[in-house]
């Protein structure tokens, strides 16, 4: 199982990777691939900020809802190169990050093991 603290770190790292991937991995010439990556990155960032977990700042969304949304977002990322017809330009980053999101959503502890809210 993935700890909630580790999941929080993974969320913020994933958000940054998704937001900057089009330029770092040189697929910014594909408007569709860029929009999916950057848009998904901001969704992950906002979801992380708003989740009731060790990495949350606003804490309005339950961890269970967050993890369910991770799975759905991961499936969307995996399917997006085919849904938006950019598979011939780029698909590996979306496939890899989407798969990580699905696995993180399925294998992260849903309940906190302590009352602490720090990033220990």
Chimera marker file (.cmm) of the C-alpha trace (Angstrom):
<marker_set name="trace">
<marker id="1" x="0.000" y="0.000" z="0.000" r="1" g="1" b="0" radius="0.5"/>
<marker id="2" x="1.053" y="3.561" z="-0.704" r="1" g="1" b="0" radius="0.5"/>
<marker id="3" x="0.956" y="5.889" z="2.287" r="1" g="1" b="0" radius="0.5"/>
<marker id="4" x="-1.152" y="9.018" z="2.103" r="1" g="1" b="0" radius="0.5"/>
<marker id="5" x="1.959" y="11.163" z="2.601" r="1" g="1" b="0" radius="0.5"/>
<marker id="6" x="3.727" y="9.434" z="-0.289" r="1" g="1" b="0" radius="0.5"/>
<marker id="7" x="0.581" y="9.863" z="-2.368" r="1" g="1" b="0" radius="0.5"/>
<marker id="8" x="0.552" y="13.589" z="-1.634" r="1" g="1" b="0" radius="0.5"/>
<marker id="9" x="4.153" y="13.935" z="-2.823" r="1" g="1" b="0" radius="0.5"/>
<marker id="10" x="3.320" y="11.873" z="-5.904" r="1" g="1" b="0" radius="0.5"/>
<marker id="11" x="0.319" y="14.110" z="-6.628" r="1" g="1" b="0" radius="0.5"/>
<marker id="12" x="2.302" y="17.337" z="-6.590" r="1" g="1" b="0" radius="0.5"/>
<marker id="13" x="5.153" y="15.798" z="-8.589" r="1" g="1" b="0" radius="0.5"/>
<marker id="14" x="2.697" y="14.393" z="-11.142" r="1" g="1" b="0" radius="0.5"/>
<marker id="15" x="0.994" y="17.773" z="-11.474" r="1" g="1" b="0" radius="0.5"/>
<marker id="16" x="4.326" y="19.455" z="-12.237" r="1" g="1" b="0" radius="0.5"/>
<marker id="17" x="5.346" y="16.745" z="-14.694" r="1" g="1" b="0" radius="0.5"/>
<marker id="18" x="2.015" y="16.954" z="-16.518" r="1" g="1" b="0" radius="0.5"/>
<marker id="19" x="2.099" y="20.762" z="-16.694" r="1" g="1" b="0" radius="0.5"/>
<marker id="20" x="5.666" y="20.974" z="-18.026" r="1" g="1" b="0" radius="0.5"/>
<marker id="21" x="5.879" y="17.718" z="-20.036" r="1" g="1" b="0" radius="0.5"/>
<marker id="22" x="4.861" y="19.202" z="-23.397" r="1" g="1" b="0" radius="0.5"/>
<marker id="23" x="7.950" y="21.420" z="-23.436" r="1" g="1" b="0" radius="0.5"/>
<marker id="24" x="10.323" y="19.130" z="-21.539" r="1" g="1" b="0" radius="0.5"/>
<marker id="25" x="9.433" y="16.126" z="-23.717" r="1" g="1" b="0" radius="0.5"/>
<marker id="26" x="9.020" y="18.213" z="-26.881" r="1" g="1" b="0" radius="0.5"/>
<marker id="27" x="5.421" y="17.503" z="-27.824" r="1" g="1" b="0" radius="0.5"/>
<marker id="28" x="4.132" y="21.075" z="-27.435" r="1" g="1" b="0" radius="0.5"/>
<marker id="29" x="3.590" y="21.205" z="-31.224" r="1" g="1" b="0" radius="0.5"/>
<marker id="30" x="0.511" y="19.004" z="-30.670" r="1" g="1" b="0" radius="0.5"/>
<marker id="31" x="-2.243" y="21.248" z="-29.340" r="1" g="1" b="0" radius="0.5"/>
<marker id="32" x="-4.374" y="18.293" z="-28.268" r="1" g="1" b="0" radius="0.5"/>
<marker id="33" x="-1.581" y="16.470" z="-26.426" r="1" g="1" b="0" radius="0.5"/>
<marker id="34" x="-0.499" y="19.704" z="-24.747" r="1" g="1" b="0" radius="0.5"/>
<marker id="35" x="-4.044" y="20.613" z="-23.678" r="1" g="1" b="0" radius="0.5"/>
<marker id="36" x="-4.666" y="17.158" z="-22.189" r="1" g="1" b="0" radius="0.5"/>
<marker id="37" x="-1.334" y="17.159" z="-20.338" r="1" g="1" b="0" radius="0.5"/>
<marker id="38" x="-1.484" y="20.708" z="-18.978" r="1" g="1" b="0" radius="0.5"/>
<marker id="39" x="-5.206" y="20.516" z="-18.210" r="1" g="1" b="0" radius="0.5"/>
<marker id="40" x="-4.773" y="17.227" z="-16.365" r="1" g="1" b="0" radius="0.5"/>
<marker id="41" x="-1.829" y="18.665" z="-14.450" r="1" g="1" b="0" radius="0.5"/>
<marker id="42" x="-3.941" y="21.549" z="-13.190" r="1" g="1" b="0" radius="0.5"/>
<marker id="43" x="-6.771" y="19.160" z="-12.268" r="1" g="1" b="0" radius="0.5"/>
<marker id="44" x="-4.319" y="17.065" z="-10.214" r="1" g="1" b="0" radius="0.5"/>
<marker id="45" x="-2.932" y="20.211" z="-8.570" r="1" g="1" b="0" radius="0.5"/>
<marker id="46" x="-6.364" y="21.595" z="-7.642" r="1" g="1" b="0" radius="0.5"/>
<marker id="47" x="-7.588" y="18.188" z="-6.481" r="1" g="1" b="0" radius="0.5"/>
<marker id="48" x="-4.510" y="17.818" z="-4.272" r="1" g="1" b="0" radius="0.5"/>
<marker id="49" x="-4.908" y="21.252" z="-2.735" r="1" g="1" b="0" radius="0.5"/>
<marker id="50" x="-8.584" y="20.557" z="-1.978" r="1" g="1" b="0" radius="0.5"/>
<marker id="51" x="-8.257" y="17.027" z="-0.540" r="1" g="1" b="0" radius="0.5"/>
<marker id="52" x="-8.605" y="16.148" z="3.152" r="1" g="1" b="0" radius="0.5"/>
<marker id="53" x="-5.191" y="14.502" z="3.437" r="1" g="1" b="0" radius="0.5"/>
<marker id="54" x="-1.686" y="15.226" z="4.574" r="1" g="1" b="0" radius="0.5"/>
<marker id="55" x="-0.899" y="17.257" z="1.442" r="1" g="1" b="0" radius="0.5"/>
<marker id="56" x="-4.169" y="19.168" z="1.272" r="1" g="1" b="0" radius="0.5"/>
<marker id="57" x="-4.394" y="22.874" z="1.963" r="1" g="1" b="0" radius="0.5"/>
<marker id="58" x="-8.112" y="23.604" z="1.555" r="1" g="1" b="0" radius="0.5"/>
<marker id="59" x="-9.347" y="20.133" z="2.609" r="1" g="1" b="0" radius="0.5"/>
<marker id="60" x="-12.865" y="19.872" z="1.209" r="1" g="1" b="0" radius="0.5"/>
<marker id="61" x="-12.713" y="16.641" z="-0.860" r="1" g="1" b="0" radius="0.5"/>
<marker id="62" x="-12.567" y="13.241" z="0.867" r="1" g="1" b="0" radius="0.5"/>
<marker id="63" x="-9.572" y="10.996" z="0.288" r="1" g="1" b="0" radius="0.5"/>
<marker id="64" x="-11.887" y="8.328" z="-1.072" r="1" g="1" b="0" radius="0.5"/>
<marker id="65" x="-13.277" y="10.731" z="-3.692" r="1" g="1" b="0" radius="0.5"/>
<marker id="66" x="-9.746" y="11.888" z="-4.525" r="1" g="1" b="0" radius="0.5"/>
<marker id="67" x="-8.582" y="8.313" z="-5.135" r="1" g="1" b="0" radius="0.5"/>
<marker id="68" x="-11.627" y="7.531" z="-7.271" r="1" g="1" b="0" radius="0.5"/>
<marker id="69" x="-10.939" y="10.648" z="-9.350" r="1" g="1" b="0" radius="0.5"/>
<marker id="70" x="-7.295" y="9.574" z="-9.698" r="1" g="1" b="0" radius="0.5"/>
<marker id="71" x="-8.450" y="6.322" z="-11.268" r="1" g="1" b="0" radius="0.5"/>
<marker id="72" x="-10.818" y="8.097" z="-13.669" r="1" g="1" b="0" radius="0.5"/>
<marker id="73" x="-8.212" y="10.702" z="-14.604" r="1" g="1" b="0" radius="0.5"/>
<marker id="74" x="-5.664" y="7.939" z="-15.155" r="1" g="1" b="0" radius="0.5"/>
<marker id="75" x="-8.023" y="6.096" z="-17.493" r="1" g="1" b="0" radius="0.5"/>
<marker id="76" x="-8.667" y="9.371" z="-19.332" r="1" g="1" b="0" radius="0.5"/>
<marker id="77" x="-4.914" y="10.008" z="-19.720" r="1" g="1" b="0" radius="0.5"/>
<marker id="78" x="-4.293" y="6.468" z="-20.994" r="1" g="1" b="0" radius="0.5"/>
<marker id="79" x="-7.122" y="6.747" z="-23.544" r="1" g="1" b="0" radius="0.5"/>
<marker id="80" x="-6.530" y="10.384" z="-24.552" r="1" g="1" b="0" radius="0.5"/>
<marker id="81" x="-4.010" y="9.813" z="-27.384" r="1" g="1" b="0" radius="0.5"/>
<marker id="82" x="-6.623" y="7.688" z="-29.162" r="1" g="1" b="0" radius="0.5"/>
<marker id="83" x="-9.645" y="9.767" z="-28.105" r="1" g="1" b="0" radius="0.5"/>
<marker id="84" x="-8.114" y="12.996" z="-29.400" r="1" g="1" b="0" radius="0.5"/>
<marker id="85" x="-6.141" y="11.476" z="-32.293" r="1" g="1" b="0" radius="0.5"/>
<marker id="86" x="-2.616" y="12.435" z="-31.265" r="1" g="1" b="0" radius="0.5"/>
<marker id="87" x="-1.299" y="8.862" z="-30.851" r="1" g="1" b="0" radius="0.5"/>
<marker id="88" x="0.890" y="9.229" z="-33.940" r="1" g="1" b="0" radius="0.5"/>
<marker id="89" x="2.654" y="12.243" z="-32.391" r="1" g="1" b="0" radius="0.5"/>
<marker id="90" x="2.957" y="11.209" z="-28.734" r="1" g="1" b="0" radius="0.5"/>
<marker id="91" x="1.371" y="8.702" z="-26.386" r="1" g="1" b="0" radius="0.5"/>
<marker id="92" x="4.012" y="7.336" z="-23.993" r="1" g="1" b="0" radius="0.5"/>
<marker id="93" x="3.884" y="10.174" z="-21.389" r="1" g="1" b="0" radius="0.5"/>
<marker id="94" x="0.088" y="10.021" z="-21.229" r="1" g="1" b="0" radius="0.5"/>
<marker id="95" x="0.146" y="6.238" z="-21.022" r="1" g="1" b="0" radius="0.5"/>
<marker id="96" x="2.804" y="6.134" z="-18.276" r="1" g="1" b="0" radius="0.5"/>
<marker id="97" x="1.396" y="8.919" z="-16.093" r="1" g="1" b="0" radius="0.5"/>
<marker id="98" x="-2.145" y="7.619" z="-16.584" r="1" g="1" b="0" radius="0.5"/>
<marker id="99" x="-1.103" y="4.134" z="-15.506" r="1" g="1" b="0" radius="0.5"/>
<marker id="100" x="0.660" y="5.548" z="-12.432" r="1" g="1" b="0" radius="0.5"/>
<marker id="101" x="-2.491" y="7.529" z="-11.553" r="1" g="1" b="0" radius="0.5"/>
<marker id="102" x="-4.687" y="4.413" z="-11.798" r="1" g="1" b="0" radius="0.5"/>
<marker id="103" x="-2.289" y="2.351" z="-9.679" r="1" g="1" b="0" radius="0.5"/>
<marker id="104" x="-1.912" y="5.137" z="-7.097" r="1" g="1" b="0" radius="0.5"/>
<marker id="105" x="-5.686" y="5.491" z="-6.918" r="1" g="1" b="0" radius="0.5"/>
<marker id="106" x="-6.115" y="1.773" z="-6.338" r="1" g="1" b="0" radius="0.5"/>
<marker id="107" x="-3.213" y="1.150" z="-3.953" r="1" g="1" b="0" radius="0.5"/>
<marker id="108" x="-3.154" y="4.164" z="-1.623" r="1" g="1" b="0" radius="0.5"/>
<marker id="109" x="-4.421" y="3.861" z="1.945" r="1" g="1" b="0" radius="0.5"/>
<marker id="110" x="-7.833" y="5.504" z="2.131" r="1" g="1" b="0" radius="0.5"/>
<marker id="111" x="-7.790" y="6.124" z="5.886" r="1" g="1" b="0" radius="0.5"/>
<marker id="112" x="-5.255" y="8.159" z="7.825" r="1" g="1" b="0" radius="0.5"/>
<marker id="113" x="-3.178" y="6.209" z="10.328" r="1" g="1" b="0" radius="0.5"/>
<marker id="114" x="-2.783" y="9.242" z="12.564" r="1" g="1" b="0" radius="0.5"/>
<marker id="115" x="-4.427" y="12.566" z="13.332" r="1" g="1" b="0" radius="0.5"/>
<marker id="116" x="-1.331" y="14.495" z="12.224" r="1" g="1" b="0" radius="0.5"/>
<marker id="117" x="-1.575" y="16.710" z="9.172" r="1" g="1" b="0" radius="0.5"/>
<marker id="118" x="2.122" y="17.217" z="8.462" r="1" g="1" b="0" radius="0.5"/>
<marker id="119" x="4.151" y="15.851" z="5.555" r="1" g="1" b="0" radius="0.5"/>
<marker id="120" x="6.383" y="13.657" z="7.716" r="1" g="1" b="0" radius="0.5"/>
<link id1="1" id2="2" r="1" g="1" b="0" radius="0.2"/>
<link id1="2" id2="3" r="1" g="1" b="0" radius="0.2"/>
<link id1="3" id2="4" r="1" g="1" b="0" radius="0.2"/>
<link id1="4" id2="5" r="1" g="1" b="0" radius="0.2"/>
<link id1="5" id2="6" r="1" g="1" b="0" radius="0.2"/>
<link id1="6" id2="7" r="1" g="1" b="0" radius="0.2"/>
<link id1="7" id2="8" r="1" g="1" b="0" radius="0.2"/>
<link id1="8" id2="9" r="1" g="1" b="0" radius="0.2"/>
<link id1="9" id2="10" r="1" g="1" b="0" radius="0.2"/>
<link id1="10" id2="11" r="1" g="1" b="0" radius="0.2"/>
<link id1="11" id2="12" r="1" g="1" b="0" radius="0.2"/>
<link id1="12" id2="13" r="1" g="1" b="0" radius="0.2"/>
<link id1="13" id2="14" r="1" g="1" b="0" radius="0.2"/>
<link id1="14" id2="15" r="1" g="1" b="0" radius="0.2"/>
<link id1="15" id2="16" r="1" g="1" b="0" radius="0.2"/>
<link id1="16" id2="17" r="1" g="1" b="0" radius="0.2"/>
<link id1="17" id2="18" r="1" g="1" b="0" radius="0.2"/>
<link id1="18" id2="19" r="1" g="1" b="0" radius="0.2"/>
<link id1="19" id2="20" r="1" g="1" b="0" radius="0.2"/>
<link id1="20" id2="21" r="1" g="1" b="0" radius="0.2"/>
<link id1="21" id2="22" r="1" g="1" b="0" radius="0.2"/>
<link id1="22" id2="23" r="1" g="1" b="0" radius="0.2"/>
<link id1="23" id2="24" r="1" g="1" b="0" radius="0.2"/>
<link id1="24" id2="25" r="1" g="1" b="0" radius="0.2"/>
<link id1="25" id2="26" r="1" g="1" b="0" radius="0.2"/>
<link id1="26" id2="27" r="1" g="1" b="0" radius="0.2"/>
<link id1="27" id2="28" r="1" g="1" b="0" radius="0.2"/>
<link id1="28" id2="29" r="1" g="1" b="0" radius="0.2"/>
<link id1="29" id2="30" r="1" g="1" b="0" radius="0.2"/>
<link id1="30" id2="31" r="1" g="1" b="0" radius="0.2"/>
<link id1="31" id2="32" r="1" g="1" b="0" radius="0.2"/>
<link id1="32" id2="33" r="1" g="1" b="0" radius="0.2"/>
<link id1="33" id2="34" r="1" g="1" b="0" radius="0.2"/>
<link id1="34" id2="35" r="1" g="1" b="0" radius="0.2"/>
<link id1="35" id2="36" r="1" g="1" b="0" radius="0.2"/>
<link id1="36" id2="37" r="1" g="1" b="0" radius="0.2"/>
<link id1="37" id2="38" r="1" g="1" b="0" radius="0.2"/>
<link id1="38" id2="39" r="1" g="1" b="0" radius="0.2"/>
<link id1="39" id2="40" r="1" g="1" b="0" radius="0.2"/>
<link id1="40" id2="41" r="1" g="1" b="0" radius="0.2"/>
<link id1="41" id2="42" r="1" g="1" b="0" radius="0.2"/>
<link id1="42" id2="43" r="1" g="1" b="0" radius="0.2"/>
<link id1="43" id2="44" r="1" g="1" b="0" radius="0.2"/>
<link id1="44" id2="45" r="1" g="1" b="0" radius="0.2"/>
<link id1="45" id2="46" r="1" g="1" b="0" radius="0.2"/>
<link id1="46" id2="47" r="1" g="1" b="0" radius="0.2"/>
<link id1="47" id2="48" r="1" g="1" b="0" radius="0.2"/>
<link id1="48" id2="49" r="1" g="1" b="0" radius="0.2"/>
<link id1="49" id2="50" r="1" g="1" b="0" radius="0.2"/>
<link id1="50" id2="51" r="1" g="1" b="0" radius="0.2"/>
<link id1="51" id2="52" r="1" g="1" b="0" radius="0.2"/>
<link id1="52" id2="53" r="1" g="1" b="0" radius="0.2"/>
<link id1="53" id2="54" r="1" g="1" b="0" radius="0.2"/>
<link id1="54" id2="55" r="1" g="1" b="0" radius="0.2"/>
<link id1="55" id2="56" r="1" g="1" b="0" radius="0.2"/>
<link id1="56" id2="57" r="1" g="1" b="0" radius="0.2"/>
<link id1="57" id2="58" r="1" g="1" b="0" radius="0.2"/>
<link id1="58" id2="59" r="1" g="1" b="0" radius="0.2"/>
<link id1="59" id2="60" r="1" g="1" b="0" radius="0.2"/>
<link id1="60" id2="61" r="1" g="1" b="0" radius="0.2"/>
<link id1="61" id2="62" r="1" g="1" b="0" radius="0.2"/>
<link id1="62" id2="63" r="1" g="1" b="0" radius="0.2"/>
<link id1="63" id2="64" r="1" g="1" b="0" radius="0.2"/>
<link id1="64" id2="65" r="1" g="1" b="0" radius="0.2"/>
<link id1="65" id2="66" r="1" g="1" b="0" radius="0.2"/>
<link id1="66" id2="67" r="1" g="1" b="0" radius="0.2"/>
<link id1="67" id2="68" r="1" g="1" b="0" radius="0.2"/>
<link id1="68" id2="69" r="1" g="1" b="0" radius="0.2"/>
<link id1="69" id2="70" r="1" g="1" b="0" radius="0.2"/>
<link id1="70" id2="71" r="1" g="1" b="0" radius="0.2"/>
<link id1="71" id2="72" r="1" g="1" b="0" radius="0.2"/>
<link id1="72" id2="73" r="1" g="1" b="0" radius="0.2"/>
<link id1="73" id2="74" r="1" g="1" b="0" radius="0.2"/>
<link id1="74" id2="75" r="1" g="1" b="0" radius="0.2"/>
<link id1="75" id2="76" r="1" g="1" b="0" radius="0.2"/>
<link id1="76" id2="77" r="1" g="1" b="0" radius="0.2"/>
<link id1="77" id2="78" r="1" g="1" b="0" radius="0.2"/>
<link id1="78" id2="79" r="1" g="1" b="0" radius="0.2"/>
<link id1="79" id2="80" r="1" g="1" b="0" radius="0.2"/>
<link id1="80" id2="81" r="1" g="1" b="0" radius="0.2"/>
<link id1="81" id2="82" r="1" g="1" b="0" radius="0.2"/>
<link id1="82" id2="83" r="1" g="1" b="0" radius="0.2"/>
<link id1="83" id2="84" r="1" g="1" b="0" radius="0.2"/>
<link id1="84" id2="85" r="1" g="1" b="0" radius="0.2"/>
<link id1="85" id2="86" r="1" g="1" b="0" radius="0.2"/>
<link id1="86" id2="87" r="1" g="1" b="0" radius="0.2"/>
<link id1="87" id2="88" r="1" g="1" b="0" radius="0.2"/>
<link id1="88" id2="89" r="1" g="1" b="0" radius="0.2"/>
<link id1="89" id2="90" r="1" g="1" b="0" radius="0.2"/>
<link id1="90" id2="91" r="1" g="1" b="0" radius="0.2"/>
<link id1="91" id2="92" r="1" g="1" b="0" radius="0.2"/>
<link id1="92" id2="93" r="1" g="1" b="0" radius="0.2"/>
<link id1="93" id2="94" r="1" g="1" b="0" radius="0.2"/>
<link id1="94" id2="95" r="1" g="1" b="0" radius="0.2"/>
<link id1="95" id2="96" r="1" g="1" b="0" radius="0.2"/>
<link id1="96" id2="97" r="1" g="1" b="0" radius="0.2"/>
<link id1="97" id2="98" r="1" g="1" b="0" radius="0.2"/>
<link id1="98" id2="99" r="1" g="1" b="0" radius="0.2"/>
<link id1="99" id2="100" r="1" g="1" b="0" radius="0.2"/>
<link id1="100" id2="101" r="1" g="1" b="0" radius="0.2"/>
<link id1="101" id2="102" r="1" g="1" b="0" radius="0.2"/>
<link id1="102" id2="103" r="1" g="1" b="0" radius="0.2"/>
<link id1="103" id2="104" r="1" g="1" b="0" radius="0.2"/>
<link id1="104" id2="105" r="1" g="1" b="0" radius="0.2"/>
<link id1="105" id2="106" r="1" g="1" b="0" radius="0.2"/>
<link id1="106" id2="107" r="1" g="1" b="0" radius="0.2"/>
<link id1="107" id2="108" r="1" g="1" b="0" radius="0.2"/>
<link id1="108" id2="109" r="1" g="1" b="0" radius="0.2"/>
<link id1="109" id2="110" r="1" g="1" b="0" radius="0.2"/>
<link id1="110" id2="111" r="1" g="1" b="0" radius="0.2"/>
<link id1="111" id2="112" r="1" g="1" b="0" radius="0.2"/>
<link id1="112" id2="113" r="1" g="1" b="0" radius="0.2"/>
<link id1="113" id2="114" r="1" g="1" b="0" radius="0.2"/>
<link id1="114" id2="115" r="1" g="1" b="0" radius="0.2"/>
<link id1="115" id2="116" r="1" g="1" b="0" radius="0.2"/>
<link id1="116" id2="117" r="1" g="1" b="0" radius="0.2"/>
<link id1="117" id2="118" r="1" g="1" b="0" radius="0.2"/>
<link id1="118" id2="119" r="1" g="1" b="0" radius="0.2"/>
<link id1="119" id2="120" r="1" g="1" b="0" radius="0.2"/>
</marker_set>
